[in-house]
Amino acid sequence: MPQPSTPPQAYLTLLRAARLAFAGDTKTLSAARARIRREFRHTPSTQREREAGLQKALDAAKILRENVVQGEFRADRGVFRLRMHDEIERGDNGSVRLPRGVGGSAGGGCCRK
């Protein structure tokens, strides 16, 4: 997908990503739309701020498209059903087993002292 170069294009890209990520969840989708509108109403004063804002919108759209998965609790079976779509990034978690610096986790984790 070509990268949007204007605020209206970035705005629409982000709205489409939110619609894809939160399909079927009207409460969350409405909140996401309101937040997107609020963020885009701010008018940057410099070209650098404008470019940073466009990049932030594109990064957020990429995260929504590739990394956000909605789950629905199935009370009859006591499990969650994940709503996966074609653009969700899928991996094999192989990098989790790699030592640090070789593609594994570089962070210390929340449980490490």
C-alpha positions as CSV (number, residue, x, y, z in Angstrom):
1,M,0.0,0.0,0.0
2,P,1.5,3.4,-0.9
3,Q,2.2,5.7,2.0
4,P,-0.2,8.6,2.4
5,S,1.4,12.0,2.0
6,T,-1.3,14.3,3.2
7,P,-3.2,14.5,6.4
8,P,-6.6,13.6,4.8
9,Q,-5.1,10.5,3.3
10,A,-3.4,9.5,6.6
11,Y,-6.7,10.2,8.5
12,L,-8.7,7.9,6.1
13,T,-5.9,5.2,6.4
14,L,-6.2,5.3,10.2
15,L,-10.0,5.2,10.1
16,R,-9.9,2.1,7.8
17,A,-7.4,0.4,10.1
18,A,-9.6,1.0,13.1
19,R,-12.6,-0.3,11.3
20,L,-10.7,-3.5,10.4
21,A,-9.3,-4.0,13.9
22,F,-12.6,-3.3,15.8
23,A,-15.2,-4.7,13.4
24,G,-18.2,-5.9,15.3
25,D,-17.2,-3.9,18.5
26,T,-19.2,-0.7,18.1
27,K,-18.2,0.7,21.5
28,T,-14.5,0.4,20.9
29,L,-14.8,1.5,17.2
30,S,-16.7,4.6,18.2
31,A,-14.1,5.4,20.9
32,A,-11.3,4.9,18.3
33,R,-13.0,7.2,15.8
34,A,-13.4,9.9,18.4
35,R,-9.8,9.7,19.4
36,I,-8.6,9.8,15.8
37,R,-10.8,12.9,15.1
38,R,-9.5,14.6,18.3
39,E,-5.8,13.9,17.3
40,F,-6.3,15.2,13.8
41,R,-8.0,18.4,14.9
42,H,-4.7,19.6,16.4
43,T,-3.0,21.7,13.7
44,P,0.8,21.4,13.8
45,S,2.7,24.7,13.6
46,T,5.7,23.5,11.8
47,Q,6.5,21.2,8.9
48,R,8.5,18.9,11.2
49,E,5.4,18.5,13.5
50,R,3.2,17.8,10.5
51,E,5.5,15.1,9.3
52,A,5.8,13.6,12.8
53,G,2.0,13.6,13.1
54,L,1.6,11.8,9.7
55,Q,4.2,9.2,10.7
56,K,2.5,8.7,14.1
57,A,-0.8,8.1,12.2
58,L,0.7,5.6,9.8
59,D,2.5,3.8,12.6
60,A,-0.8,3.5,14.6
61,A,-2.6,2.3,11.4
62,K,0.1,-0.4,10.9
63,I,-0.3,-1.6,14.5
64,L,-4.1,-1.7,14.3
65,R,-3.9,-3.7,11.0
66,E,-1.2,-6.1,11.9
67,N,-1.2,-6.5,15.7
68,V,-4.6,-5.9,17.3
69,V,-6.8,-9.0,17.7
70,Q,-10.3,-8.8,19.2
71,G,-11.4,-11.7,21.4
72,E,-15.0,-12.7,22.2
73,F,-15.8,-14.7,25.3
74,R,-17.8,-17.8,24.6
75,A,-19.6,-18.5,27.8
76,D,-21.1,-21.8,26.6
77,R,-17.6,-23.2,26.2
78,G,-15.6,-21.1,28.6
79,V,-13.1,-19.9,26.0
80,F,-12.3,-16.9,24.0
81,R,-12.7,-16.9,20.2
82,L,-10.2,-14.6,18.4
83,R,-11.3,-12.7,15.4
84,M,-8.3,-13.0,13.1
85,H,-8.2,-11.3,9.7
86,D,-5.8,-11.6,6.7
87,E,-3.6,-8.7,7.7
88,I,-2.8,-9.9,11.2
89,E,0.9,-10.6,11.6
90,R,1.5,-14.3,12.3
91,G,4.7,-15.8,13.6
92,D,5.9,-19.0,15.0
93,N,7.3,-17.5,18.2
94,G,10.7,-19.0,17.3
95,S,12.5,-15.9,18.3
96,V,11.3,-16.2,21.9
97,R,13.8,-19.1,22.4
98,L,16.7,-17.3,20.9
99,P,19.3,-15.7,23.2
100,R,19.4,-11.9,23.6
101,G,21.1,-10.1,20.7
102,V,20.2,-12.9,18.2
103,G,16.6,-11.7,17.5
104,G,15.3,-12.6,20.9
105,S,13.9,-10.3,23.6
106,A,16.1,-7.5,24.4
107,G,14.1,-6.2,27.4
108,G,14.4,-7.4,30.9
109,G,10.8,-8.4,31.3
110,C,8.4,-7.4,34.0
111,C,9.3,-10.1,36.4
112,R,13.1,-9.7,36.4
113,K,14.8,-7.9,39.3
